[in-house]
Amino acid sequence: MFSKRDISREVESFYSFPSALNEVEFCAGTACFVARENDPMKFSMAARQQSRTYCLGRCYEAPSSSEGRSVPRIEARTGTPIVLDNIANGPVTTLDMYRKKNGFKALQKALEMKPAEVVDEIDRSLLRGRGGAGFPTGKKWASVLSQDSSEKYIVVNADEGDPGAYIDRMIMEMDPFKLLEGGMIAGYATGAKSGYIYIRREYPQAIESVSNAIKEMQEAGYLGSGIMGSGFSFSFRVISGRGSYVCGEETSLLRSIEGKRPEVGLRPPYPTEKGLFGQPTVVNNVETLSNVPWIINHGAARFSEIGFSKSRGTKTVSLNSLFRNPGLYEVEMGTTLEEIVSGIGGGLRSGNLKGIIVGGPIAGIIHPSKFATRLGYEEMKAAGGELGHGGIVAFDENTSIRDLIAHVSSFVAYESCGKCTPCRLGSRAVENIFSGNNKGKLWTRNDYEILSDTLLEASLCGLGGGLGEFLKSAALNYPKEVDACFA
Amino acid sequence: MFRVTIDGIEGKFGEQETVLEAAKHLGIDIPTLCHDSRLEEYGGCRLCIVRINGRSRPETSCTAKIQDGMTVETSPDDIEKERKTLLRLMTRNGEMDLRGLDRRKEFYHHLERYGLLPADLPGAGINGAKRWEDHPFIRVDMDKCIDCYRCVRICEEVQGQFVWQRWNRGDRVVLLADGRESLKESSCVSCGACADTCPTGAIEDLSIEEEGYPDKYTRSVCPYCGTGCEISIGTMNGKIVEILPVKDSPVSKGHLCVKGRYSFGFANSPDRITDPMIRINGKWKKTSWEEAIRVVGDNFRNILSRYGPDSIGVLGSSRATNEENYLAQKFARIVIGTNNVDGCARVCHAPTAAGMGYTLGTGAATNSFNDIEKTHTMMLIGVNPTENHPIVGARIKEKTLKGANLIVIDPRRTELASLAKIHLQIRPGTNIPLLNALANVIVTEDLVDHRFLDERINNFNAFRESLLEWTPERAAGICGVDASGIREAARLYATGGPAMLFHGLGVTEHSQGTDGVMAVVNLALLTGNIGKEGSGVNPLRGQNNVQGSAHMGCEPSKLTGYVPIETGRQKFEEVWKRKIPSTKGLDEMQMIDSAASGGLKALWIQGWDVYLTNPDMKHTEKAFNSLEFMVIQDFFLNETARKFGSVFLPAVTSYEKDGTFMNSERRVQRVRKAMEPLGNSKADWEIIDLVAAYMGFGKDFAFNTPEDVWNEIRELWDGGHGITYQRLENGGIQWPCPSEDHPGTRILHTDKFTLGKKTSLVEIKYLPTSEVTAADYPILLSTGRSLFQFNAATMTNRSGNRAFHDTDYVYLSRNDAEKMKLKTGEKVKLVSRYGEAVTKFSVDYNLKDGTAFATFNDPEVGLNQITGPQRDAKQNTPEYKVTAIRIEKM
């Protein structure tokens, strides 16, 4: 009489693009926004889309659309390239090519070690998560290894949603085997037998490239059971996103894979204890796992010698189209922002640099006065920003702080999952203030401070919290422009 | 224990507590909106953020667990500002129409506390844009929604119904019922949990909007099924305006169903009879209590003198309190001097009391509803809890959704059957072969609990031999199910333990009803699933006090405490200072038979529409027409009264009196008066006292309060001796409870059975019912209740429930419907060997061909015109579950 219905339509309604791809999509991301004057017509198409596309990962040619295929400039600007070592010399898209580049040597080596030894190697390398949070990868793996459970999972967070970043996209498109090898080592080290790669729908070529790589590996026996003559079995599944920024947050991502409404969940329990389908789960981002084969091949000690402070190894950064030299660069941790912006990026093509947004707009703006800051998790925080994914979006005088805040808060309001009040309603209130809808000036300059605090302190996840940071840094660095919005 | 300092006050708290809970213990009030202790932790609204020493950012106190040595500041200035900002955002900076916010609820209180309410806020909400008004009990006004999703979560986590859904994301979320803007048209079961939990009034009881807030709440027990949910009765000027669940009830845990929550309108129904009436020349005439009592007393005396005491019968009510049932049987036994006293358990669970009593020594549930949380496997036999015991049903459903094994044996694919791992869809009337075959698999595959059998069972080997003939293949042919399904079910039940058995009228209302119960008990004994947590044999009783009425002695062969007369005679005669009659009493079915053949001359029926609900109405009619005198005590002029009554004594509903009920899990619960008796109506206990006094037994019935009666019951009933009214203040006590310092008993038979250390398995021979199909009567019909209507619908029909279930329906399989060219909604005639009835028809896609189900709720349909004379061989309980019929197009 009362039967349980299929709830998938309800869950689907959460996403921007529950079904197939639009023929041509126009990007509304931050890099395209700050470059809108370069092609106003093109950018205006983004606003006309029924559902917004937040970041196609083509920030180097912003404002951008999904038309055609393009590749940015890619360079290893470090003596010991780890992540871009292959890609800097061109794509590695077949198993043969990858094998010729010492592919699967690390996996083979790892399979001869005990899982705990592999975890220890990663732990001693001091590798930290490249998705932004900077959690020590070895500690995460150790936690999953220690869980007594017959089912464990490796989940690759390939939902690189921060507008301005296209690091993971290029890794997946051009060096997918390295990522997969890293994921398999994670699986062996923690006792997981299956991996899920959650790739955002905005990266169709990455989905294709990773899927092809998996297929090739299956056919060649690199996936399945008894891999490389060992007792190790592993499989991968590619899951395509459906258009939701918040799915890059790990609890939300896991719920999305499970087919549930991808609302942000509470932590603890952490995914390492109760993750995918309630089982212990490693969630690592693409760049993080792409470091793993190198560490196994060259040893933890060599890796930890690179970099500085608590940030070891290299970081790949992506520069937007306003730079003279937009593109993807691998630099050593500890490189100054000045060196990246002026040295590598060559400064702006035209106009005056007003500030940079590092690691996506959901973080503080870095004012040029802080460019002596060295690239590192703690150092970037101290400068009022975040290392984040490593996407760097420079903006110039064509972008007023009023418009930038309206853009960023609109992005947050659009992408908010809606679970927590500050993010769901606070972002919209800020958007209304800065887009000229502050009816009766009900919200005052003082309210702006309290709204920023509320977003920063009361939000459930980094989306609302990051907007709070962004708003506070805007007021700190550009006080006159912010004040003027309430005059 | 952890030592925690909150706002400068130090306290020690349990290690699993949240900061919010700890603060509450200290009397510190942290504002919350999305939090409800019935739900899983959520942390969405963020209002309850607090500063915890050493943490970089504030955390939500509803999710943060305390740690030893923790120091918390709940409301520093900056947090207070942020809270106010959150509330401002929720009101959309003042754009929300604040009229019609529920002034009793959190959101209104917080707005008041943070100075966000306009001074001149008018009362009722009339915002029209986002209102849904089609539901008879629940009004929705989404303008007042603050997206805490408590409605969505309670619908999922407590009711397991998944009606409320969140569509879209962010601030574009809309809440929809099954994807639509209508609760009435959705799969909503009207449990009202969403309206209860909603912190703003966006989902509100319609009665509150129409009549305003109650000025008083009274904690009591639901007047419907035997679950024993606790209710909080909200009254205004002595009238019920609203009923809410009791959050700390051990039985219902803050949940109710449509009946307990919304079906209270009958209490103030305009057709309540509130003056005594006497029938003169065929017509009812209002009279005084003095006159009515005089007529009753004089007629009883007259019949006593002419025909003797055994010509009179008294029927107690499963809807009356324990105290009233006690008085009814005391009246029969000492005032009239007969054991002709019975209750409605006769037509439902008498076989359970007898069958379980025979094998185990106690005829009541061995375990408790809270055991559902501890069990791993549940087997439901002939019971449909999501409709008939909805709160138990919801708990079983939640447990199943969380991964417990569920096996359902039922001719219908009930809601729980559709969620079950195994559903054995048996042919009505074939329980015994199936239960024997399950036992056969358990013994032949050696799935028994040997240790338990060694320690607690006398006759395993002999019993084992007797079962060998009952192979699954043999049973499969009789029952119409696969042998492999029987095997799987037996294995899952025997090895997936601890396993609970639940049974209902699908076991008892058969010609082998008592045998069926004993066959069920056999399964539990073979597998050792008894006497421990999460196991046992658990009958779900149909009416709120059906366990209590028989237990109080409304049973011809038993005295209070379900004690056989001869066992209890000495003690009772000492306490009562009266002789108990020695003649064998008649049960209710025998009274009907006796009346029809001229033996019984007078009947006093309390709270029971016998004519409508007994099977074979022609036979009942003949019996009642033969009586010389019939007293009806009820709050409506029911069908029995209308057609046959001599005197009508107006009783009150359980909302209008004090007393106790006993639920399905042996829990004695306090019933409290929430409103004054309507007009001149009186509680049953007072009426019985008055009649007894008139007949010269004033001293024996000198009770001023129900508590006085209860204290006499305690004196006579050892198992209830420790249960005082004082101890019943919160949630009730489960008997046995022999002394006032005894905590009560959650699980029976833990190390010995009530009847001794060991018991015997009972060999059950299969004796097929004589009610069989024939060319003229090709379909086997079972009757039962529905979610929205209760029994004869005396109460539910007067409470707005016709909106959901307008009349009786007969359900047939699609094939049978197509063969007869029947369309859902059309009227059909049901014809049996005993009579005819006209109902509406509906297809049930999951019924097997050749079987039918019908409700018996509508007095105008009178479905019992077609049910027959077959009865349980041991307890005389009618075989409502098997009637051969044909269906004719109208």
Interface residues (C-beta under 8 A of the other chain):
Chain A: M1 F2 S3 K4 R5 I7 R9 E10 S13 F14 Y15 S244 V246 R261 L266 A413 Y414 E415 S416 C417 G418 K419 C420 T421 P422 R424 L425 G426 R428 A429 L442 W443 D447 I450 L451 D453 T454 L456 E457 A458 S459 L460 G465
Chain B: E41 Y42 G43 G44 C45 R46 L47 I49 R57 P58 T63 D78 K81 E82 T85 L86 L89 M90 R92 N93 G94 I146 D147 Y149 Q161 F162 Q165 R166 W167 N168 R169 G170 D171 R172 V173 L176 D178 G179 S187 V189 T386 E387 T414 E415 S418 L419 L787
